[in-house]
């Protein structure tokens, strides 16, 4: 077993101290970000309309008739694998 470096001991106190410093830095960073004087108007969320115009719209693929039709966010359901599956 190698002796540890001088001043680099790992005991419970040092581990807990590092955890506390890490938690304080994590929580403190978000709090300081709320202190800005003006809202961020140069972010990517403000350019969502420009991106939306470029992206294609969703069109569902109707290759096989589902056993259980889906509605809204609920996907279509299939009870068996299709017997006559063909690729185009």
Legacy VTK file of the C-alpha trace (Angstrom):
# vtk DataFile Version 3.0
C-alpha trace
ASCII
DATASET POLYDATA
POINTS 88 float
0.000 0.000 0.000
1.404 3.373 -1.009
1.462 6.178 1.514
-0.827 9.084 0.673
0.565 12.400 -0.457
1.149 14.939 2.276
-1.838 17.254 2.616
-4.074 15.101 0.391
-5.901 13.070 2.973
-9.349 11.718 2.244
-11.456 11.404 5.310
-15.125 11.923 6.015
-14.708 15.595 6.880
-13.024 16.470 3.585
-15.588 14.549 1.536
-18.479 16.291 3.297
-16.782 19.658 2.859
-16.380 19.081 -0.883
-20.013 17.986 -1.179
-21.123 21.137 0.624
-19.021 23.372 -1.609
-20.388 21.645 -4.713
-23.993 22.030 -3.550
-23.455 25.702 -2.705
-21.914 26.363 -6.115
-24.776 24.604 -7.873
-27.499 26.447 -5.988
-25.680 29.766 -5.942
-25.112 29.867 -9.699
-28.831 29.752 -10.475
-29.587 32.400 -7.893
-27.025 34.791 -9.300
-28.383 34.336 -12.815
-31.716 35.754 -11.639
-30.051 39.026 -10.640
-29.545 40.302 -14.172
-31.223 43.587 -15.034
-32.668 42.703 -18.428
-34.192 39.547 -19.809
-32.180 37.557 -22.304
-33.604 38.478 -25.693
-30.764 37.028 -27.731
-31.357 33.378 -26.875
-32.415 30.565 -29.139
-35.943 30.446 -27.710
-36.739 33.798 -29.325
-35.782 32.411 -32.740
-38.174 29.446 -32.558
-40.529 30.879 -35.188
-37.741 31.138 -37.745
-36.726 27.531 -37.126
-40.345 26.354 -37.184
-40.765 27.725 -40.721
-37.842 25.602 -41.968
-38.681 22.280 -40.299
-41.067 19.837 -42.017
-44.501 19.143 -40.564
-45.383 15.751 -39.117
-47.190 13.333 -41.418
-47.967 9.900 -39.961
-46.935 6.862 -42.022
-49.862 4.622 -42.898
-48.075 1.481 -44.043
-50.122 -1.073 -42.099
-53.643 -0.830 -40.672
-53.382 -0.914 -36.841
-55.379 -3.374 -34.719
-56.033 -0.644 -32.143
-56.192 2.899 -33.576
-54.415 5.588 -31.611
-55.820 8.998 -30.773
-53.831 12.151 -30.108
-50.575 11.352 -28.281
-51.539 7.674 -27.830
-49.764 5.552 -30.474
-51.420 2.925 -32.629
-51.492 -0.616 -31.261
-50.686 -3.881 -32.962
-51.584 -7.322 -31.591
-49.758 -9.407 -34.227
-46.879 -8.949 -36.631
-48.240 -8.280 -40.152
-48.453 -11.424 -42.298
-47.827 -9.674 -45.631
-45.171 -7.088 -44.801
-43.619 -5.544 -47.870
-41.016 -2.838 -48.213
-41.098 -0.305 -50.993
LINES 1 89
88 0 1 2 3 4 5 6 7 8 9 10 11 12 13 14 15 16 17 18 19 20 21 22 23 24 25 26 27 28 29 30 31 32 33 34 35 36 37 38 39 40 41 42 43 44 45 46 47 48 49 50 51 52 53 54 55 56 57 58 59 60 61 62 63 64 65 66 67 68 69 70 71 72 73 74 75 76 77 78 79 80 81 82 83 84 85 86 87
